[in-house]
Amino acid sequence: MTDIIAKLRDEDLTTYAANEKLKVDSDYLRGQLMEDMADIATGAVSDGDLQLTKFHGFYLQDDRDLRSERRQQKLEPLYSFMVRLRIPGGRLSTAQWLVMDRVATDYANDTLRVTTRQTLQYHGVFKRNLRAHLKTINDVMVDTIAACGDVNRNVTSTANPHRSRLHLELFKLAAKISDHLLPHTRAYHEIFLGEERVYGGPDEVVEPLYTKHYLPRKFKIGLALPPDNEIDIHTNDIGFIAIVEGGEIVGFNVTVGGGMGSTHGEPDTYPRISDVIGYVPVDKAVDVAEKIMLVQRDNGNRKSRKHARVKYTVDTMGIEGFKAELENYLGYALEPTRDHRFETTGDLLGWYQGEDGLWHYGLFVENGRIKDYPEDSPIHAGMKLKSGLKAIAESFDGDIVMSCNQNVIISNVPEAAKAGIDELLDKFNMVKSVTPLRQHSIACVALPTCGLAMAESERYLPTLLDKLDAVMRDAGLEQDPIVLRMTGCPNGCGRPFMAEIGFVGKAIGRYNLYLGGNFTGTRLNKMYRENIDEKTILEELTPMIHRYGREREPGECFGDFVIRAGIIKATVNGLDFHAQ
């Protein structure tokens, strides 16, 4: 128990953010959730328990498309939960996938959604179905513990653990870190799985790492294997960049202080890319992850949740101060950083062969939404992604893996099974011919379910991409990738601030336009135009894209071009983000 946590225990928590007292008084995340789950008179939970549900992996939402109608009918909003799974490294067996598919049909809105943190989430899970949902996935060794909340969340790793033995090694380490940093409270098992409570002891027994205070805010960890940066390593609170020598992963360059969230009009909130602070051997990685988390636990801002992420702790302490504190916790010094180089943030799509001879198919899933689209769908006419993936999972004994780019990898496919999977991909119309621009796009969920959304994202981006694809085609760039991302608010779930072209919702039909991120995920962009509509977006980007087609240097990416051409200044890091 550190002096700072001991001080928190004795201090008047009314001077801290409201969530701090809530956590302390929650009886290790139990609150009144048992009673709230039994209350069938409402689809909601109490305000306090609303925050606690996040630690267990789900958020209360409502259908904002129906708010006005239900208000007129004197009905409460159509409340339901967004349920997010904890799947470190994003891997499910095909047997597990079939259960995840069934849960979507039986207890959610009949869709699954691949998130930008390499897992699945469900929408439209009504309170009456929540326990059955969680029990069903638990039966196949999947849970939602710590998928949200002020704890370490889903640990991301390279998109396909079966691509090589090094990819598999990284995946196994992601799972090991995830297990090590899980909360120890049994609240989830008691409230939602029916486990009988066994009373514990003091903080050191019940929550040896988190204590009853948990962390000041959410906490994210990722592992990358250069030259691929498909997980956007620098957006994480902690990053481990694998260093390979002699064909083996010998250790990691460690990064700290990444995070995407900001608030419109508040320049003291900003996205930040992480700093590389040193190198550690493989056997020290779990220890370093734990100790960085403890430095944040004990030094993070608990008075202002807007400034409670690791990135603000790093900027407050200074990178050298944070590193010195970390080394004090570790009891040893980090080694000097070793050379590494990233080349792309994209996924491999289509068929490719792994090191062991098995095959893998990277399936593009626009904005991560896995559903069966009707024949008259304007953009995805007749695509049966959900039924098709179910049929594929039934056809072979392998894995299905999610990527941080919201795509799916059908993995560990024997040569003899390839033709059958190709037939199913065709039968269910699952493969859409997409441009490189669309392949490198991401959108968050936004409306109608996200309570933070100010504008559309998932439902709108495909339409905007159709128009930008036409511009790219006219400029002779239809085969050129540009990283483009959209979110409905500045919370940054879709990592828009790392994109070469980023859109962040400001109001219905209006977005802030950001330019100047890079293709390798190592530079923030900067706002170019504020609060503009689609007409203005196209008026701004059309001549810019044509100019890029005419004036780019060999191998020059769009984000680098707009900086070289003087269209936007390069962002150095978080505090520079708002400088024009």
C-alpha angles and dihedrals in degrees: 000000000000124000090247094055090044088053091050090053092057100034128096100261092199086087089061132072111292092247091064094064090040091058094047093049095043097088090239096320097316100108110152094316094123089058093041092054089053094052104097094173090086137030090219136075129226120281094254094047089047087073094043094054088067091065087057093052108264141091129208111238138162135211103263092192088067101041098099094043093050092045089055089050089051091241127136116252115282095263122196138149131256103218119201124195127223105230110155108209091009098260125146127170115237088250090055091046091058089056092047088052092050092049090054090055099041102038109016139039095292094260136096124207127208108219130213087250094063100257141094129259133189130215130203098033105158119213091247089060100041100092093046089049093053095042092051095053091042089060088066095044099263125122143167099228112144094356086131136010136064094319139083106296134204109327111227127213140171111316098250120032091190097058091093140339089263091055089049092050090053091048092052091051090051089055091047093052091046093052093045093053098043117123111255099213113116093214093114093052094047099045101038107020101038099245115160113245119251111192115235134196138246126338093274089062102037098037109009093175105027102033115198089298095064115188127323091242143343118313128206133193130188137180124208135189111208139259085036119070099175091139094056091236095195093061092067130093086231127019130187113200110195118233113206122200125168091359093302135100101245098174147314142269103230123221129190138184108040123144137142108209125111138152125240112253095009108103092184086071116068145149115260136193117223126257123232105237104176148303132283132186118251094258092058098053098094092046092050092049090052095046094048088052090050092050087055092044091055101036106029120114108266095173098063119036090195088065099035101099122103091253090067092045089054092049092046095049095033120239093269091047091051091048092050091051090049092051089050089056092045097047090223139066127255115246123241116283117265126218120274135161134201124205107176146008094204133104130243108251129195125018122337133160126240128223091263095052097256119125133240131195120207107209119199110227110187109233089343096278112145109194142119109264121208121247091252095053105134095222110016100033111182097349108150100191097155096047091041095052089047090053091047091049089052092050102062143015105246141092139289114209130193123218131211087244089065094253131126129232117206096210142195095020116170117227090249092058097050097085092051092052091049088054091051092047088055096041093054094039091236101149115077120190101241133179122238088252091059092042089059096047130107132185131184121226097254114154137054099020109024111090092206097054117118095176142013121280118154093035095045108036096075090057093049090047091056088059095043091048087058090052091049090050092051089050092051092248102112091121095047123096125226120180105237126175137175134195132179093227139013094263086103103223092148092046093241093162091067094052127106084227116023131181121195120186118245101166138338106311094359132101143176110240118221127191139182110051113134137242094246098054098244102112135056120230126228134228112268102173130011130219100353132159130227094270091056092043090058093043090054100041101039098069091037093055091046090050089050090053091052103038108031120122120235109290093001114148123219096251091054092045096056089054095046090046091054094243092125135004120245116257114233097192144312101308089048092051095094096044112106 
